[in-house]
Amino acid sequence: MNKEQLIDEMVAAVMEDFDFDRVHRVMMNLEWKWDIDGSMIAPSIYRLMKNAERLLREAAQHYGEQECFSLGSGGFMAHLSGDELTLEFILTSTTSDARDFIMK
């Protein structure tokens, strides 16, 4: 299996298992909108899927070249970590950096 075939299989597996209906319901309940062609519009399930697939494919392109790669848009985050490709829908997140607390 070549790299493109592997990417196709990995992306298809994630897309098949991801609950886009659930994400869409959450977005509708929160009145979450995307800027689509200059207008703020609630994305359709189809548009959610196309955005997620684009992110997954872009992350997966780094397979075999980088150990980790992440990118996101519209609440989605695609991660490539070693041999694993992951899609997340992130509602909230926070980070703490040890360098903020270590005295220099």
C-alpha positions, 0 to 999 in steps of 0.5 A: 500500500502506498502513502496515498492509499494509506491516507485514504484508508485512514481518513475514511476510517475516521470519517466513518466513525465520527459523529457529525450529527452530534457536532451539528446538533451542538453547533445549532444549539449554540448558534455557532456560525462560520464565515462562509463566503462573507456571510455568517452561516450555520454550517450544514453536516455536509460542510462539516464533513468536507472541512473535517476531511480537508483537515484530516488529509492535510494532517495525514500528508505529514505521515512518515515525515513528522512524528506529530502534526496538528491543525484546526478550523471551525472547532475541528482539530486534526492530529497526526501522532505517529501512526494515529490520525485523530479528529476532535471537535473542541468546544473549550480548551485551556493550556498551562505552560511550565515556563510561566511558573519557573523562576529564571 
